[in-house]
Amino acid sequence: MSAGHVPSTPPVPDGAVPLPTWPLVVVFAPFLLNDLGNIFVRSAGWWVAQDYAWRLLVLGLAAWLATSRRVRIEGLRWPTNAWVAAACWTLFTTAAGLWLIDGPGRQLLQLWPETRTGFIPPIVSPGLRGFDLSIGLALVAVSEEVVFRGVLLPRLSRWLRSEAAGLFASAVLFGLAHWSTGAGAVLQTGLAGLLLGLCTQRTRSLLPAVLAHYVINLAAFS
């Protein structure tokens, strides 16, 4: 398969029951609501608590909807292609993401500063900071990859009958989920969503994207 070719979206099997739309809203909405914490919560401890609560809620909802066959979570398996290729995609996605958040791409955060309405309160407690950089960022990576790349990306690709269109649409939603941090951050996060989504499409697994997502966030918040 050539590097420039995006594989076609697997069709829904004949006779499969069409999935409803409302569960997609249910798993996406908590990310929009979670950003309210950036506006109204000024205590680092309370911010961490509400952020973790929203993410655990999302994972619980996704698991419940999947077991009740209202959504499909795709990519919950090891990469289907060669391990070398999967490792290369993981490294490429991580490197490109690091360039985006800590290289020239960082300048995107300076765009449209007037649109920024919220901030993450600084975590000064060493214990809480260490916990957040380990367990917390792992929870961030898993929850966001499950919803945006495991649920929304394949579903949108089928709706739009194009993996490229589904990739773009899911990246837009990923950026919008970070709305309180300003339009520049939404653009930057959306571009990161393109990288993570492409990695998932290539490897057919969420694991490489979860690993890349964690390392990128660790560099951003360390």
Backbone as CSV, one residue per row, in Angstrom:
resi,resn,N_x,N_y,N_z,CA_x,CA_y,CA_z,C_x,C_y,C_z
1,MET,0.858,-1.200,0.000,0.000,0.000,0.000,0.883,1.235,0.000
2,SER,0.654,2.144,-0.923,1.486,3.335,-1.010,1.218,4.263,0.142
3,ALA,2.224,5.109,0.467,2.108,6.009,1.615,1.027,7.046,1.419
4,GLY,0.737,7.398,0.186,-0.245,8.445,-0.052,-1.663,7.948,-0.190
5,HIS,-1.845,6.633,-0.100,-3.188,6.078,-0.304,-3.867,5.846,1.029
6,VAL,-5.076,6.353,1.181,-5.864,6.116,2.385,-6.827,4.981,2.105
7,PRO,-6.772,3.899,2.859,-7.628,2.744,2.583,-9.091,3.097,2.697
8,SER,-9.891,2.425,1.890,-11.319,2.706,1.897,-11.943,2.256,3.199
9,THR,-13.041,2.910,3.563,-13.727,2.580,4.804,-14.449,1.253,4.666
10,PRO,-14.266,0.328,5.606,-14.989,-0.945,5.526,-16.488,-0.703,5.538
11,PRO,-17.227,-1.316,4.626,-18.673,-1.105,4.605,-19.346,-1.752,5.796
12,VAL,-20.507,-1.228,6.140,-21.313,-1.854,7.178,-21.881,-3.144,6.610
13,PRO,-21.773,-4.257,7.316,-22.249,-5.539,6.793,-23.726,-5.484,6.433
14,ASP,-24.082,-6.251,5.385,-25.485,-6.326,4.983,-26.322,-6.862,6.134
15,GLY,-27.472,-6.229,6.348,-28.364,-6.665,7.400,-28.047,-6.090,8.760
16,ALA,-26.939,-5.334,8.869,-26.590,-4.749,10.161,-27.596,-3.672,10.525
17,VAL,-27.933,-3.602,11.801,-28.892,-2.604,12.260,-28.216,-1.238,12.285
18,PRO,-28.794,-0.221,11.615,-28.187,1.109,11.639,-28.095,1.632,13.066
19,LEU,-26.967,2.237,13.389,-26.773,2.764,14.733,-27.421,4.132,14.860
20,PRO,-28.016,4.442,16.018,-28.641,5.755,16.211,-27.587,6.851,16.328
21,THR,-28.055,8.096,16.148,-27.148,9.243,16.178,-26.939,9.779,17.580
22,TRP,-27.953,9.728,18.423,-27.870,10.384,19.720,-26.724,9.904,20.594
23,PRO,-26.281,8.629,20.529,-25.149,8.247,21.375,-23.867,9.011,21.053
24,LEU,-23.722,9.443,19.795,-22.532,10.221,19.441,-22.527,11.558,20.169
25,VAL,-23.705,12.156,20.291,-23.829,13.408,21.040,-23.540,13.165,22.515
26,VAL,-24.005,12.029,23.021,-23.823,11.702,24.440,-22.343,11.581,24.795
27,VAL,-21.529,10.984,23.926,-20.109,10.815,24.255,-19.284,12.051,23.913
28,PHE,-19.816,12.923,23.043,-19.075,14.134,22.675,-19.362,15.289,23.625
29,ALA,-20.605,15.417,24.067,-21.017,16.558,24.889,-20.193,16.731,26.165
30,PRO,-19.815,15.659,26.883,-19.035,15.871,28.099,-17.717,16.603,27.877
31,PHE,-17.130,16.463,26.696,-15.884,17.183,26.429,-16.137,18.687,26.333
32,LEU,-17.273,19.065,25.753,-17.629,20.482,25.697,-17.899,21.019,27.094
33,LEU,-18.611,20.247,27.904,-18.940,20.679,29.261,-17.706,20.711,30.155
34,ASN,-16.779,19.798,29.926,-15.563,19.746,30.726,-14.775,21.050,30.636
35,ASP,-14.820,21.691,29.481,-14.060,22.931,29.307,-14.608,24.078,30.149
36,LEU,-15.819,23.945,30.658,-16.339,24.970,31.564,-15.483,25.061,32.824
37,GLY,-14.831,23.960,33.175,-13.941,23.981,34.325,-12.784,24.939,34.145
38,ASN,-12.340,25.124,32.892,-11.259,26.070,32.622,-11.686,27.506,32.883
39,ILE,-12.981,27.754,32.871,-13.502,29.113,33.056,-13.842,29.381,34.514
40,PHE,-14.469,28.415,35.165,-15.047,28.678,36.487,-14.258,28.089,37.656
41,VAL,-13.382,27.130,37.406,-12.656,26.477,38.502,-11.245,27.047,38.580
42,ARG,-10.883,27.580,39.744,-9.571,28.196,39.920,-8.671,27.402,40.854
43,SER,-9.222,26.443,41.573,-8.433,25.584,42.450,-7.889,24.407,41.645
44,ALA,-6.583,24.178,41.728,-5.982,23.080,40.971,-6.572,21.732,41.378
45,GLY,-6.782,21.545,42.677,-7.336,20.279,43.141,-8.732,20.022,42.619
46,TRP,-9.581,21.029,42.686,-10.942,20.886,42.181,-10.951,20.731,40.664
47,TRP,-10.031,21.432,39.991,-9.984,21.313,38.529,-9.629,19.879,38.128
48,VAL,-8.611,19.318,38.783,-8.213,17.941,38.489,-9.368,16.981,38.763
49,ALA,-10.066,17.181,39.884,-11.171,16.291,40.246,-12.280,16.331,39.205
50,GLN,-12.675,17.541,38.775,-13.761,17.613,37.805,-13.323,17.104,36.434
51,ASP,-12.068,17.341,36.069,-11.574,16.856,34.781,-11.577,15.332,34.745
52,TYR,-11.071,14.702,35.800,-11.063,13.240,35.856,-12.486,12.686,35.872
53,ALA,-13.376,13.364,36.597,-14.758,12.889,36.684,-15.422,12.878,35.315
54,TRP,-15.233,13.944,34.539,-15.818,14.000,33.203,-15.277,12.872,32.328
55,ARG,-13.977,12.631,32.409,-13.358,11.624,31.543,-13.773,10.203,31.932
56,LEU,-13.873,9.961,33.220,-14.373,8.656,33.657,-15.830,8.467,33.251
57,LEU,-16.604,9.551,33.304,-17.993,9.493,32.850,-18.055,9.143,31.371
58,VAL,-17.206,9.774,30.567,-17.182,9.504,29.130,-16.857,8.038,28.861
59,LEU,-15.839,7.520,29.527,-15.474,6.121,29.316,-16.586,5.183,29.769
60,GLY,-17.242,5.525,30.869,-18.362,4.717,31.325,-19.515,4.734,30.342
61,LEU,-19.833,5.915,29.826,-20.904,6.028,28.836,-20.560,5.265,27.565
62,ALA,-19.310,5.399,27.106,-18.895,4.704,25.888,-18.981,3.194,26.072
63,ALA,-18.558,2.702,27.236,-18.629,1.262,27.500,-20.080,0.787,27.543
64,TRP,-20.946,1.563,28.202,-22.357,1.185,28.289,-23.015,1.188,26.913
65,LEU,-22.739,2.225,26.127,-23.333,2.313,24.794,-22.806,1.217,23.881
66,ALA,-21.545,0.845,24.058,-20.978,-0.220,23.230,-21.567,-1.578,23.601
67,THR,-21.707,-1.844,24.894,-22.268,-3.137,25.310,-23.743,-3.251,24.959
68,SER,-24.429,-2.109,24.867,-25.837,-2.129,24.463,-25.992,-1.977,22.954
69,ARG,-24.860,-2.028,22.237,-24.829,-2.011,20.771,-25.407,-0.723,20.176
70,ARG,-25.208,0.383,20.870,-25.637,1.675,20.332,-24.487,2.425,19.671
71,VAL,-23.262,2.076,20.016,-22.085,2.584,19.318,-21.108,1.432,19.136
72,ARG,-20.189,1.608,18.211,-19.079,0.676,18.060,-17.795,1.415,18.421
73,ILE,-16.989,0.803,19.262,-15.658,1.337,19.548,-14.673,0.505,18.742
74,GLU,-14.101,1.106,17.716,-13.200,0.377,16.832,-11.747,0.654,17.209
75,GLY,-10.886,-0.280,16.897,-9.467,-0.116,17.180,-9.025,-0.667,18.517
76,LEU,-9.907,-1.387,19.228,-9.539,-1.968,20.524,-8.825,-3.300,20.303
77,ARG,-7.708,-3.223,19.618,-6.929,-4.424,19.311,-5.507,-3.983,18.985
78,TRP,-4.623,-4.952,18.885,-3.259,-4.645,18.483,-3.257,-4.233,17.014
79,PRO,-2.268,-3.451,16.588,-2.203,-3.054,15.173,-2.231,-4.266,14.259
80,THR,-2.974,-4.151,13.161,-3.120,-5.283,12.247,-1.976,-5.362,11.244
81,ASN,-1.226,-4.271,11.054,-0.107,-4.326,10.124,1.163,-4.722,10.872
82,ALA,2.296,-4.746,10.175,3.554,-5.159,10.782,3.915,-4.256,11.955
83,TRP,4.554,-4.858,12.972,4.922,-4.091,14.156,5.881,-2.959,13.803
84,VAL,6.742,-3.193,12.826,7.680,-2.136,12.432,6.918,-0.945,11.873
85,ALA,5.923,-1.218,11.033,5.122,-0.134,10.463,4.336,0.589,11.548
86,ALA,3.759,-0.169,12.485,3.006,0.452,13.573,3.911,1.314,14.439
87,ALA,5.126,0.816,14.711,6.076,1.600,15.503,6.477,2.872,14.766
88,CYS,6.666,2.762,13.455,7.029,3.945,12.663,5.919,4.985,12.692
89,TRP,4.665,4.533,12.576,3.548,5.471,12.637,3.436,6.109,14.016
90,THR,3.713,5.341,15.054,3.681,5.903,16.405,4.748,6.971,16.565
91,LEU,5.957,6.677,16.107,7.057,7.639,16.220,6.807,8.869,15.357
92,PHE,6.304,8.654,14.142,6.019,9.798,13.268,4.961,10.702,13.877
93,THR,3.882,10.106,14.373,2.804,10.899,14.970,3.300,11.656,16.192
94,THR,4.109,10.994,17.005,4.650,11.652,18.195,5.553,12.813,17.813
95,ALA,6.459,12.587,16.865,7.387,13.641,16.452,6.653,14.823,15.837
96,ALA,5.686,14.541,14.975,4.920,15.628,14.356,4.103,16.377,15.398
97,GLY,3.548,15.646,16.354,2.790,16.298,17.420,3.665,17.169,18.294
98,LEU,4.879,16.710,18.594,5.806,17.517,19.384,6.199,18.783,18.634
99,TRP,6.392,18.663,17.332,6.674,19.854,16.523,5.505,20.828,16.591
100,LEU,4.314,20.280,16.625,3.118,21.116,16.609,2.927,21.866,17.920
101,ILE,3.242,21.228,19.036,2.958,21.866,20.330,4.176,22.536,20.950
102,ASP,5.386,22.162,20.504,6.577,22.731,21.131,7.585,23.254,20.113
103,GLY,7.203,23.248,18.836,8.059,23.776,17.792,7.404,24.994,17.163
104,PRO,7.638,25.207,15.867,7.001,26.350,15.191,5.479,26.347,15.292
105,GLY,4.886,25.157,15.390,3.434,25.092,15.508,2.900,25.733,16.770
106,ARG,3.773,25.940,17.749,3.360,26.568,19.002,2.859,27.995,18.781
107,GLN,3.311,28.607,17.695,2.887,29.977,17.400,1.384,30.070,17.150
108,LEU,0.759,28.949,16.838,-0.688,28.964,16.629,-1.425,29.405,17.884
109,LEU,-0.841,29.124,19.054,-1.493,29.496,20.307,-1.597,31.003,20.477
110,GLN,-0.768,31.750,19.746,-0.784,33.208,19.879,-1.854,33.860,19.001
111,LEU,-2.500,33.065,18.162,-3.514,33.622,17.265,-4.818,33.872,18.015
112,TRP,-5.454,34.974,17.705,-6.775,35.331,18.240,-6.849,35.179,19.766
113,PRO,-5.965,35.846,20.506,-5.965,35.695,21.974,-7.262,36.148,22.623
114,GLU,-7.994,37.035,21.953,-9.246,37.526,22.532,-10.318,36.448,22.611
115,THR,-10.122,35.334,21.913,-11.123,34.261,21.936,-10.901,33.289,23.097
116,ARG,-9.820,33.463,23.827,-9.542,32.551,24.942,-10.353,32.968,26.154
117,THR,-11.126,32.039,26.677,-11.993,32.343,27.820,-11.622,31.571,29.077
118,GLY,-10.790,30.547,28.957,-10.476,29.729,30.120,-9.015,29.352,30.199
119,PHE,-8.590,28.965,31.398,-7.211,28.572,31.646,-7.202,27.394,32.613
120,ILE,-6.197,26.548,32.466,-6.002,25.470,33.424,-5.213,26.030,34.600
121,PRO,-5.738,25.969,35.814,-5.000,26.509,36.960,-3.695,25.748,37.171
122,PRO,-2.609,26.446,37.499,-1.318,25.764,37.696,-1.364,24.793,38.870
123,ILE,-0.769,23.637,38.671,-0.699,22.614,39.718,0.681,22.716,40.365
124,VAL,0.736,23.214,41.578,2.019,23.459,42.250,2.384,22.351,43.230
125,SER,1.419,21.584,43.688,1.706,20.483,44.611,2.494,19.393,43.883
126,PRO,3.703,19.044,44.341,4.499,18.021,43.650,3.775,16.681,43.529
127,GLY,3.095,16.270,44.597,2.392,14.997,44.550,1.268,14.990,43.537
128,LEU,0.444,16.048,43.562,-0.671,16.141,42.624,-0.165,16.296,41.201
129,ARG,0.913,17.066,41.038,1.461,17.264,39.698,1.992,15.945,39.130
130,GLY,2.716,15.193,39.955,3.229,13.909,39.494,2.112,12.945,39.136
131,PHE,1.054,12.932,39.946,-0.095,12.070,39.665,-0.771,12.492,38.368
132,ASP,-0.908,13.796,38.163,-1.588,14.284,36.969,-0.780,14.007,35.706
133,LEU,0.548,14.146,35.804,1.389,13.905,34.631,1.476,12.425,34.272
134,SER,1.139,11.557,35.187,1.186,10.120,34.911,-0.218,9.565,34.688
135,ILE,-0.949,9.379,35.759,-2.294,8.803,35.664,-3.244,9.740,34.926
136,GLY,-3.171,11.027,35.242,-4.093,11.987,34.637,-3.955,12.076,33.131
137,LEU,-2.716,12.219,32.647,-2.522,12.336,31.201,-2.814,11.022,30.488
138,ALA,-2.602,9.902,31.167,-2.996,8.621,30.571,-4.509,8.555,30.409
139,LEU,-5.239,9.048,31.407,-6.700,9.083,31.327,-7.158,10.004,30.201
140,VAL,-6.472,11.131,30.037,-6.788,12.051,28.941,-6.614,11.349,27.600
141,ALA,-5.460,10.705,27.411,-5.174,10.057,26.132,-6.173,8.948,25.829
142,VAL,-6.467,8.117,26.806,-7.386,6.994,26.578,-8.797,7.493,26.292
143,SER,-9.298,8.428,27.109,-10.678,8.892,26.932,-10.865,9.593,25.591
144,GLU,-9.905,10.430,25.206,-10.055,11.165,23.949,-9.872,10.264,22.742
145,GLU,-8.961,9.312,22.810,-8.780,8.413,21.671,-9.966,7.471,21.506
146,VAL,-10.506,6.978,22.605,-11.671,6.090,22.512,-12.827,6.798,21.822
147,VAL,-13.095,8.048,22.211,-14.249,8.761,21.654,-13.963,9.291,20.254
148,PHE,-12.872,10.028,20.097,-12.661,10.727,18.826,-12.125,9.820,17.729
149,ARG,-11.251,8.886,18.055,-10.715,7.994,17.042,-11.365,6.612,17.068
150,GLY,-11.878,6.190,18.209,-12.500,4.877,18.280,-13.966,4.858,17.905
151,VAL,-14.679,5.969,18.196,-16.117,6.042,17.917,-16.409,6.995,16.756
152,LEU,-16.010,8.253,16.897,-16.417,9.270,15.923,-15.733,9.114,14.571
153,LEU,-14.438,8.833,14.550,-13.716,8.737,13.278,-14.304,7.676,12.352
154,PRO,-14.456,6.426,12.774,-15.029,5.439,11.850,-16.488,5.704,11.513
155,ARG,-17.246,6.228,12.478,-18.663,6.492,12.210,-18.822,7.618,11.191
156,LEU,-18.069,8.700,11.358,-18.141,9.810,10.406,-17.620,9.391,9.037
157,SER,-16.612,8.541,9.014,-16.083,8.061,7.735,-17.143,7.291,6.961
158,ARG,-17.942,6.511,7.668,-19.006,5.764,6.992,-20.134,6.685,6.555
159,TRP,-20.499,7.631,7.405,-21.548,8.580,7.035,-21.165,9.365,5.789
160,LEU,-19.926,9.835,5.773,-19.458,10.690,4.683,-18.912,9.885,3.510
161,ARG,-18.859,8.565,3.666,-18.387,7.651,2.621,-16.963,7.970,2.171
162,SER,-16.170,8.415,3.111,-14.785,8.765,2.796,-13.979,8.806,4.087
163,GLU,-12.862,8.084,4.123,-12.015,8.145,5.309,-11.354,9.509,5.443
164,ALA,-11.043,10.140,4.309,-10.433,11.469,4.371,-11.405,12.478,4.975
165,ALA,-12.668,12.430,4.532,-13.673,13.348,5.075,-13.942,13.054,6.543
166,GLY,-14.012,11.773,6.897,-14.214,11.409,8.294,-13.061,11.851,9.166
167,LEU,-11.847,11.742,8.634,-10.660,12.194,9.356,-10.741,13.684,9.635
168,PHE,-11.102,14.464,8.617,-11.200,15.914,8.782,-12.312,16.280,9.762
169,ALA,-13.475,15.648,9.613,-14.616,15.978,10.478,-14.324,15.644,11.938
170,SER,-13.717,14.499,12.190,-13.405,14.127,13.576,-12.341,15.043,14.160
171,ALA,-11.407,15.509,13.326,-10.382,16.442,13.800,-10.996,17.793,14.156
172,VAL,-11.987,18.222,13.374,-12.685,19.477,13.686,-13.374,19.363,15.045
173,LEU,-14.058,18.256,15.274,-14.730,18.056,16.564,-13.717,17.992,17.706
174,PHE,-12.581,17.375,17.450,-11.534,17.295,18.470,-11.029,18.690,18.831
175,GLY,-10.858,19.534,17.827,-10.447,20.902,18.105,-11.505,21.664,18.873
176,LEU,-12.762,21.524,18.472,-13.854,22.247,19.131,-14.034,21.806,20.579
177,ALA,-13.640,20.587,20.895,-13.750,20.110,22.276,-12.837,20.879,23.223
178,HIS,-11.897,21.654,22.665,-10.979,22.468,23.468,-11.304,23.953,23.302
179,TRP,-12.574,24.273,23.183,-13.037,25.605,22.798,-12.625,26.706,23.765
180,SER,-12.529,26.426,25.051,-12.266,27.497,26.016,-10.846,28.035,25.923
181,THR,-9.950,27.289,25.290,-8.555,27.713,25.227,-8.267,28.641,24.058
182,GLY,-9.294,28.991,23.282,-9.132,29.972,22.220,-9.055,29.355,20.841
183,ALA,-9.302,30.196,19.835,-9.352,29.712,18.456,-8.008,29.171,17.987
184,GLY,-6.915,29.794,18.430,-5.600,29.300,18.039,-5.343,27.900,18.561
185,ALA,-5.730,27.653,19.804,-5.566,26.322,20.388,-6.502,25.315,19.735
186,VAL,-7.696,25.752,19.357,-8.624,24.870,18.645,-8.010,24.433,17.320
187,LEU,-7.380,25.383,16.611,-6.724,25.055,15.346,-5.565,24.092,15.576
188,GLN,-4.750,24.382,16.573,-3.610,23.519,16.880,-4.070,22.113,17.264
189,THR,-5.088,22.038,18.107,-5.602,20.741,18.540,-6.251,19.993,17.382
190,GLY,-6.923,20.722,16.505,-7.506,20.088,15.334,-6.450,19.461,14.440
191,LEU,-5.322,20.149,14.276,-4.226,19.586,13.486,-3.655,18.344,14.164
192,ALA,-3.563,18.386,15.491,-3.129,17.193,16.222,-4.117,16.051,16.010
193,GLY,-5.405,16.382,15.947,-6.418,15.372,15.683,-6.254,14.716,14.324
194,LEU,-5.815,15.492,13.334,-5.538,14.922,12.016,-4.416,13.893,12.108
195,LEU,-3.352,14.240,12.825,-2.224,13.320,12.971,-2.642,12.033,13.688
196,LEU,-3.348,12.191,14.800,-3.762,11.025,15.580,-4.765,10.165,14.814
197,GLY,-5.665,10.822,14.077,-6.634,10.079,13.282,-5.978,9.318,12.148
198,LEU,-5.011,9.952,11.484,-4.300,9.274,10.401,-3.533,8.069,10.931
199,CYS,-2.919,8.233,12.092,-2.207,7.114,12.722,-3.163,5.956,12.994
200,THR,-4.349,6.272,13.480,-5.339,5.228,13.763,-5.810,4.553,12.485
201,GLN,-6.038,5.334,11.437,-6.476,4.755,10.171,-5.416,3.828,9.591
202,ARG,-4.159,4.204,9.721,-3.080,3.402,9.137,-2.844,2.098,9.896
203,THR,-2.942,2.177,11.209,-2.628,0.998,12.022,-3.855,0.176,12.390
204,ARG,-5.054,0.764,12.203,-6.309,0.112,12.582,-6.325,-0.254,14.065
205,SER,-5.656,0.562,14.863,-5.597,0.320,16.301,-5.510,1.657,17.016
206,LEU,-6.104,1.725,18.214,-6.017,2.941,19.016,-4.714,3.029,19.798
207,LEU,-4.029,1.909,19.978,-2.846,1.891,20.834,-1.755,2.864,20.383
208,PRO,-1.353,2.886,19.090,-0.318,3.844,18.696,-0.724,5.294,18.951
209,ALA,-1.984,5.628,18.681,-2.444,6.999,18.905,-2.475,7.332,20.392
210,VAL,-2.869,6.376,21.226,-2.875,6.611,22.675,-1.460,6.889,23.171
211,LEU,-0.494,6.104,22.720,0.893,6.307,23.133,1.414,7.662,22.669
212,ALA,1.161,7.993,21.396,1.610,9.282,20.874,0.933,10.432,21.605
213,HIS,-0.353,10.302,21.839,-1.133,11.339,22.524,-0.561,11.592,23.918
214,TYR,-0.242,10.529,24.626,0.290,10.683,25.984,1.631,11.422,25.967
215,VAL,2.528,11.024,25.083,3.853,11.656,25.031,3.738,13.124,24.635
216,ILE,2.867,13.426,23.683,2.673,14.814,23.255,2.159,15.661,24.412
217,ASN,1.164,15.163,25.120,0.630,15.908,26.265,1.656,16.034,27.387
218,LEU,2.444,14.988,27.594,3.473,15.040,28.636,4.474,16.149,28.337
219,ALA,4.860,16.276,27.070,5.777,17.353,26.691,5.118,18.717,26.834
220,ALA,3.830,18.787,26.535,3.127,20.071,26.582,2.941,20.572,28.006
221,PHE,2.718,19.660,28.949,2.375,20.077,30.313,3.517,19.935,31.315
222,SER,4.648,19.384,30.883,5.785,19.237,31.801,6.515,20.572,31.987
